[in-house]
């Protein structure tokens, strides 16, 4: 098939282009304080169908997250530092998959952590007695980022305004 593609001089498939750049320089976005003390994020995208979102997450050294849960799976790639749960630890270069329905309280190491994360559904924060303290979905993430001037690159549904 590769040879067939090389031999073809003209495609019958029209090429479409996006109306804006497909690339985002995340370095231009400011960090926005997040729901957990000692954390901040850069919102990269939202999924209006699932309530999920894509972000860069930065966590200070020695941070202990309160118990939270995932209504959708979370996938991440650690860009710097590390975090984990008890003896299950990940460091720079590690991929992490946290399943839907999980409840946990991760902590960072002495370097803190920066992670690229795809959150496939809302996150749920819990009070110490198990009651729901709050829910973070794409809409809530967008609102926090917008209040910090860091969401102009994301198209939202008209009903969110």
C-alpha positions in Angstrom: 0.0 0.0 0.0 2.9 2.4 0.8 4.1 2.0 -2.8 0.6 2.8 -4.1 0.6 6.0 -2.1 4.0 7.0 -3.4 2.9 6.4 -7.0 -0.2 8.5 -6.7 0.4 12.0 -8.1 -3.1 13.4 -7.4 -5.5 12.6 -4.5 -9.2 12.3 -5.0 -9.7 13.2 -1.4 -10.2 16.9 -0.6 -8.1 18.3 2.2 -9.9 20.4 4.7 -8.4 22.9 7.1 -9.4 24.1 10.5 -10.6 27.7 10.9 -7.9 28.3 13.5 -4.6 26.8 14.3 -4.7 23.2 15.5 -1.8 24.0 17.9 -1.8 25.9 21.2 1.3 27.2 22.9 0.5 26.3 26.5 3.4 28.4 27.6 1.2 31.5 26.8 -1.5 30.4 29.3 -1.2 31.5 32.9 -1.5 28.9 35.6 -4.9 29.0 37.3 -5.4 28.0 41.0 -7.3 24.7 41.2 -9.8 23.2 43.7 -7.1 21.5 45.8 -4.8 23.7 47.8 -1.3 23.8 46.4 -2.4 22.9 42.9 -2.9 24.9 39.7 -3.8 24.0 36.1 -3.8 25.1 32.5 -7.0 24.1 30.7 -6.2 22.8 27.3 -9.6 21.5 26.2 -13.1 20.4 27.3 -15.4 17.6 26.3 -18.9 18.9 26.4 -20.4 15.4 25.9 -18.8 13.7 28.9 -17.9 16.6 31.2 -14.3 15.7 30.8 -11.3 18.0 30.2 -7.7 18.0 29.2 -5.2 19.9 31.3 -1.7 20.5 32.6 -1.7 20.0 36.3 1.0 21.4 38.6 1.2 20.3 42.3 3.5 21.7 44.9 6.0 19.4 46.7 4.7 17.3 49.6 1.0 18.0 48.7 -1.5 15.5 50.1 -4.7 15.6 48.1 -8.0 15.1 50.0 -10.1 12.1 49.0 -11.6 12.5 45.5 -13.2 10.2 43.0 -13.5 9.8 39.2 -16.8 9.5 37.3 -14.7 8.8 34.2 -11.2 7.4 33.9 -8.1 9.7 34.0 -5.0 9.2 31.9 -1.8 11.1 32.6 1.8 11.5 31.7 4.1 12.9 34.3 6.3 15.6 32.8 8.2 16.4 36.0 8.4 15.3 39.6 6.2 12.5 40.8 3.2 11.3 42.8 1.5 8.2 43.9 -0.6 6.3 46.5 1.3 4.8 49.3 4.0 2.5 47.7 2.5 2.8 44.1 4.6 5.7 42.8 5.2 7.3 39.4 8.0 9.6 38.4 8.8 11.8 35.4 8.2 9.8 32.2 5.5 7.6 33.8 2.1 7.0 32.3 -0.8 6.7 34.8 -4.3 5.3 34.2 -6.8 5.8 37.0 -10.1 3.8 36.4 -13.6 5.2 36.5 -15.1 4.9 39.9 -11.9 5.0 41.9 -11.6 7.0 45.1 -8.1 7.9 46.4 -5.9 10.5 48.0 -2.6 10.8 46.1 0.4 12.8 47.3 3.4 14.3 45.6 7.0 13.7 46.3 9.6 16.3 47.4 9.8 17.7 43.8 6.1 18.3 43.3 4.7 17.3 40.0 3.7 18.5 36.6 1.4 16.2 34.6 -0.5 16.2 31.3 -3.9 14.7 32.0 -7.0 13.7 30.1 -9.9 13.5 32.4 -12.7 11.5 30.8 -15.5 12.6 33.1 -16.2 14.8 36.2 -14.2 14.6 39.4 -15.9 14.4 42.8 -14.4 15.8 46.0 -15.5 14.3 49.3 -15.9 15.7 52.8 -14.2 13.7 55.7 -17.6 12.1 56.5 -18.1 10.9 52.9 -20.6 13.6 51.8 -19.9 15.2 48.3 -18.0 18.4 48.7 -18.1 19.4 45.1 -18.0 18.2 41.5 -15.5 19.4 38.9 -16.5 19.0 35.2 -15.5 20.7 32.0 -17.9 23.5 32.6 -16.6 24.3 36.1 -13.0 24.0 34.8 -13.8 26.4 31.9 -15.3 28.9 34.3 -12.2 28.9 36.6 -9.9 29.3 33.6 -12.0 32.0 32.1 -12.0 34.0 35.3 -8.2 33.9 35.1 -8.1 35.0 31.5 -6.9 31.5 30.4 -9.8 30.0 28.3 -10.2 32.1 25.2 -8.8 29.3 23.1 -11.7 27.0 24.0 -15.0 27.0 22.2 -18.0 26.5 24.5 -21.6 25.8 23.8 -23.9 28.9 23.7 -25.9 27.7 26.7 -22.8 28.0 28.9 -22.7 31.8 28.6 
